[in-house]
Amino acid sequence: MKKIFLNSKIRLSLASLIFLFPIPGCDAPDKVNNAVNIEWDNGKATGLHIPGKLVFGVPADSLEDLVKVHLSNSVQQLAILGEYRKSAGAVLFVPLLPFSQGLNYEIRIRGKAVASISIPSQESASKPNIVEVYPSGDTVPENLLKFYVQFSQPMKDGDALEHIRFTRNDDDSAMDVFLDLRPELWNSERTILTLWLDPGRLKRGLQPNQRAGTPIREGKRYTLTILDTWTSANGRKLEKGFNKSFYVGGRDMESPSIVKWKTTLPRANSTDTFRVVFGEPMDQLTAIRAVRIINEEGEQVPGSINLNSDGSEFHFIPDAPWVPGSYDLDCLSIIEDIAGNNLNRLFDADLRTVTDNPNEGPRMSRSFIVR
């Protein structure tokens, strides 16, 4: 099973924890910095251990609201996405994606910076590499909405399309496939770039679609090429270029349905994996952020989340053995398949014919029983 976007285990927050630690001295930054430790996994920085004294007085159910990890000196105010949990007298912060080597991060409590830490570079990361391009499958629908390109290091932004070629294999022509967005759509660490296929050409009935057709055509093969001319934020060229070839199938004109997902139930008193088979590849980032498990008390069950390599399966492993009883598979309705269709509506829906759906809402759920 391949973890999405190099993500180590995503730990879901624990509820109702009370921290009884002394208040740290704010006049000793070196001491505080040394107390924040990095968790490594296979050469990747996959977590920060924040000492308990830093989070004195912060209720566990407010950790994600009051404790934030930010990229230092970043003009963007968005915090790094991730999950928090208590671990050996500290709070373990696990980012949605591993921390980027060579960058500095700071921990903020109630908006105030209380500690900072630098992620050291590894020799193996002297040159950037392309980790993966998603979707990873070799067949995509004609109305595919976007690609994600993940790099091993922060990259130079602003000229992405100069380093990207997109060709149709039978005649070597595929023009204006991607939106030339300014600014480009990077995550805060500039390690993941989102490439949107032109929505105006995807949506039938719009003028761009009528003039030029869809960006990619059913029955054709294409190759996405990323040139080794692309450089990292530190000026290092890619170690090597990247090619991804794929076949285009028919349009995906069906919204995902939580009631149609197939599940494999765990055994009580075990740490068996709870599996959900979506029946189609899902957008990896929305899928891993949208799904959670809720117990009979209405609390989120702490555990590890992974998706398989193409995003068609969701796997959840609890931190503690399953307690017999009823659970809910709870999902934000914004979860999308790779054509942008979410639980409520199609991306390419004709708004003139869309009617109100009484079942629409921000979340949907279905129950399962552990015996």
C-alpha positions in Angstrom: 0.0 0.0 0.0 1.4 3.4 -1.0 0.9 6.3 1.3 -0.4 9.4 -0.5 2.0 12.3 -1.0 4.7 10.7 1.0 2.4 11.2 4.0 3.4 9.3 7.1 0.6 8.2 9.3 -2.0 11.0 9.7 -2.9 11.0 13.4 -6.3 12.2 14.2 -6.7 14.4 17.3 -7.5 13.0 20.7 -10.3 14.5 22.6 -10.8 15.6 26.2 -7.1 15.6 27.3 -6.0 18.0 30.0 -2.3 19.1 30.2 -0.8 19.8 33.6 2.6 21.3 32.7 4.5 24.4 34.0 4.4 27.6 31.9 7.6 27.9 29.9 9.9 30.9 30.2 9.5 33.1 27.2 12.9 34.7 27.7 14.9 31.5 26.8 14.3 30.9 23.1 17.3 28.6 22.7 16.1 26.4 25.4 12.6 26.3 24.0 13.9 25.6 20.5 16.0 22.6 21.7 12.9 21.2 23.4 11.0 20.9 20.1 12.1 17.6 18.5 11.8 16.3 15.0 10.3 12.9 14.2 12.0 11.2 11.2 10.7 8.3 9.1 12.9 6.9 6.3 14.8 10.2 6.0 11.7 12.4 6.0 10.7 14.8 8.7 7.2 13.5 9.6 6.4 15.2 12.9 7.3 17.7 15.6 7.2 16.8 19.3 6.0 20.0 21.0 6.9 19.9 24.8 3.9 19.8 27.1 5.0 23.0 28.9 4.4 25.0 25.7 0.7 23.9 25.5 -0.1 24.5 29.2 -3.7 25.4 29.5 -4.7 24.4 26.0 -7.6 21.9 26.1 -7.1 18.9 23.8 -10.2 19.6 21.9 -8.9 23.1 21.1 -5.4 22.0 20.0 -6.1 22.5 16.3 -7.7 25.9 16.9 -5.1 27.3 19.2 -1.8 25.6 18.3 -0.5 26.3 14.8 2.7 25.5 12.9 3.8 28.0 10.3 6.5 28.4 7.8 8.8 31.0 9.2 8.9 34.4 7.5 6.2 33.3 5.1 4.0 36.0 3.6 1.2 33.5 3.6 -0.7 33.3 6.9 -2.1 29.8 6.4 -0.9 27.3 9.0 0.6 24.0 7.9 -2.1 21.4 7.7 -1.9 18.4 10.0 -3.1 16.7 13.1 -2.3 16.9 16.8 -2.1 14.1 19.5 -0.6 13.6 22.9 2.6 11.6 22.9 4.9 10.9 25.8 4.3 14.1 27.7 4.3 16.2 24.6 2.0 17.0 21.7 2.9 15.4 18.4 2.1 17.4 15.3 2.0 15.3 12.2 1.8 17.4 9.0 -0.4 16.4 6.1 2.8 16.2 4.1 6.4 15.8 5.5 8.2 18.9 6.4 10.6 20.3 3.7 14.2 20.0 4.5 16.2 23.2 4.7 13.2 25.3 5.8 12.4 26.9 9.2 9.1 26.5 11.0 7.6 28.2 14.1 5.1 27.0 16.6 2.4 29.6 17.5 0.1 29.4 20.5 -3.0 31.6 20.3 -1.3 33.5 17.5 2.0 34.1 19.4 5.2 32.5 18.3 6.7 30.4 21.1 9.3 28.3 19.4 11.0 27.7 16.1 12.9 24.9 14.5 14.9 24.3 11.4 14.5 21.1 9.4 18.1 20.1 8.5 18.9 19.1 4.9 20.0 15.6 4.0 22.7 14.9 1.5 20.3 12.8 -0.4 18.2 15.9 -1.0 21.0 17.9 -2.6 19.1 17.9 -5.8 15.3 18.0 -6.0 13.4 15.1 -7.5 9.8 14.6 -8.6 8.3 12.3 -6.0 5.0 11.6 -7.8 2.4 13.0 -10.2 -1.2 12.4 -9.2 -3.5 10.9 -10.3 -1.1 8.0 -10.5 -3.2 5.7 -12.7 -2.6 5.0 -16.3 -6.2 5.8 -17.3 -8.0 9.1 -16.6 -11.5 10.4 -17.6 -11.9 12.9 -20.4 -13.1 15.5 -17.9 -10.1 15.1 -15.6 -9.9 18.3 -13.5 -6.3 18.6 -12.3 -2.9 17.1 -11.7 -0.8 17.4 -8.6 3.0 17.4 -8.9 5.0 16.7 -5.8 8.7 17.6 -5.4 11.2 16.5 -2.8 12.2 20.1 -2.1 10.7 23.6 -2.2 10.7 24.8 -5.8 11.1 28.1 -7.6 7.6 29.4 -8.5 6.3 31.7 -11.1 7.4 29.9 -14.3 6.0 26.4 -13.9 4.5 26.1 -17.4 7.9 26.9 -19.0 9.2 23.6 -17.7 6.1 21.5 -18.6 5.3 19.9 -21.9 2.0 18.2 -22.7 1.8 16.2 -25.9 -0.8 14.0 -27.6 1.1 10.9 -28.7 -0.5 10.5 -32.2 0.3 14.0 -33.5 2.4 15.7 -30.9 0.0 18.6 -30.3 -1.9 19.6 -27.2 -2.3 23.3 -26.8 -3.4 25.5 -23.8 -4.2 22.5 -21.7 -3.4 24.1 -18.3 -4.6 27.3 -16.8 -1.8 29.8 -16.6 -2.6 31.0 -13.1 -1.0 33.9 -11.4 -0.1 33.2 -8.7 0.5 29.5 -9.2 -1.3 27.1 -6.9 1.5 25.8 -4.6 1.1 24.5 -1.1 2.7 26.8 1.6 6.0 24.9 1.4 6.1 25.1 -2.5 6.6 21.3 -2.7 3.2 20.5 -4.3 1.9 22.3 -7.4 -1.7 22.0 -8.6 -2.1 22.1 -12.4 -5.7 22.8 -13.4 -6.9 21.7 -16.7 -8.9 24.6 -18.2 -12.4 24.3 -16.5 -13.9 26.5 -19.3 -13.0 23.7 -21.8 -14.2 21.0 -19.5 -17.7 22.4 -18.9 -19.8 21.7 -21.9 -21.8 24.6 -23.3 -19.2 27.2 -22.4 -17.6 29.1 -25.2 -14.0 27.8 -24.6 -15.4 24.2 -24.8 -17.3 25.0 -28.0 -14.3 26.7 -29.6 -11.5 24.3 -28.6 -13.2 21.2 -27.1 -12.0 19.4 -24.0 -8.3 19.7 -23.1 -7.8 15.9 -23.5 -9.9 13.6 -25.8 -11.4 10.2 -25.2 -9.5 7.4 -26.9 -6.2 9.3 -27.1 -2.9 8.8 -25.3 -1.0 11.8 -23.8 2.3 12.4 -22.1 3.0 14.9 -19.4 6.7 15.8 -19.4 8.5 17.8 -16.7 11.9 19.1 -17.8 15.0 18.9 -15.7 15.5 22.7 -16.3 13.2 23.4 -13.3 15.1 24.6 -10.2 14.5 24.4 -6.5 14.1 27.5 -4.3 17.9 27.1 -3.6 18.7 27.1 -7.3 19.4 23.4 -7.8 18.2 21.8 -11.0 16.0 18.7 -10.9 18.1 15.6 -10.8 16.2 14.3 -13.8 13.1 15.0 -15.8 9.9 13.1 -15.5 7.4 11.6 -18.0 3.9 10.3 -17.3 1.9 8.7 -20.1 -1.7 7.9 -19.8 -4.8 6.9 -21.8 -8.1 8.9 -21.7 -11.3 7.1 -21.2 -14.9 8.4 -21.2 -16.3 11.3 -19.2 -17.1 10.7 -15.5 -20.6 12.0 -15.2 -21.6 10.3 -11.9 -21.1 11.8 -8.4 -19.5 9.7 -5.7 -22.0 8.1 -3.4 -21.3 7.2 0.2 -24.0 4.6 0.2 -22.3 2.7 -2.7 -18.9 2.6 -1.1 -17.9 -0.9 -0.1 -16.5 -1.5 3.4 -14.5 -4.2 5.1 -15.3 -4.3 8.8 -12.8 -4.8 11.5 -13.1 -7.3 14.4 -13.8 -6.1 17.9 -10.8 -6.0 20.3 -8.4 -5.9 17.3 -6.6 -3.1 15.5 -7.8 -4.4 12.1 -7.9 -2.0 9.2 -11.3 -0.5 8.4 -11.3 -0.3 4.6 -13.5 1.7 2.3 -13.5 1.0 -1.4 -14.7 4.1 -3.3 -15.0 2.3 -6.6 -13.1 5.0 -8.4 -10.0 7.1 -7.9 -10.6 10.1 -5.6 -8.9 13.4 -5.4 -6.2 12.4 -2.9 -5.9 15.7 -0.9 -9.7 16.1 -0.4 -10.1 12.4 0.4 -7.6 12.3 3.2 -8.9 15.5 4.8 -12.6 14.7 4.4 -13.1 11.3 6.0 -13.1 10.5 9.7 -14.5 7.8 12.0 -16.9 8.7 14.8 -17.8 6.5 17.8 -21.1 6.1 19.7 -20.2 9.1 22.0 -19.8 11.3 18.9 -16.0 11.5 19.3 -13.5 11.2 16.5 -11.6 7.9 16.8 -7.8 8.5 16.8 -5.8 6.5 14.3 -3.9 6.4 11.1 -5.2 7.2 7.6 -3.8 6.0 4.3 -5.0 5.9 0.7 -3.8 3.3 -1.8 -1.7 4.5 -4.7 -4.5 5.6 -7.0 -6.8 7.0 -4.3 -9.5 4.4 -4.8 -9.3 2.9 -1.3 -9.4 4.5 2.2 -7.6 2.6 5.0 -8.0 3.5 8.7 -6.1 1.8 11.5 -7.1 2.8 15.1 -4.5 3.7 17.7 -6.3 1.4 20.2 -8.3 -1.8 19.6 -11.8 -1.4 18.3 -14.5 -1.3 21.0 -17.6 -3.3 20.1 -20.4 -1.0 19.1 -21.7 1.3 16.4 -19.6 3.8 14.5 -20.1 6.4 11.7 -18.1 6.8 8.6 -18.3 10.5 8.5 -17.3 12.5 5.3 -17.3 16.1 4.2 -19.4 16.3 1.1 -16.7 18.3 -0.6 -14.7 15.1 -1.2 -14.2 14.8 -5.0 -13.3 12.2 -7.6 -10.6 13.1 -10.0 -13.2 14.8 -12.3 -14.2 17.2 -9.6 -17.6 15.6 -8.9 -18.4 15.7 -5.1 -21.1 14.0 -3.0 -23.6 16.8 -3.7 -23.3 17.5 -7.4 -21.4 17.1 -10.7 -18.6 19.5 -11.6 -20.1 19.7 -15.1 -23.7 20.0 -13.9 -26.0 22.1 -16.0 -27.1 24.8 -13.4 -30.3 25.4 -15.4 -31.5 21.9 -14.6 -30.1 21.4 -11.1 -32.8 21.1 -8.5 -32.5 21.3 -4.7 -31.5 18.0 -3.1 -32.9 17.6 0.4 -30.0 15.2 1.2 -27.4 17.8 0.4 -25.3 19.1 3.3 -21.8 19.8 4.4 -21.3 16.3 5.8 -22.7 12.8 5.0 -22.3 9.6 7.0 -23.2 6.0 7.2 -23.1 3.6 10.1 -21.2 0.4 10.7 -21.1 -2.0 13.6 -17.9 -3.6 15.1 -18.6 -7.0 16.6 
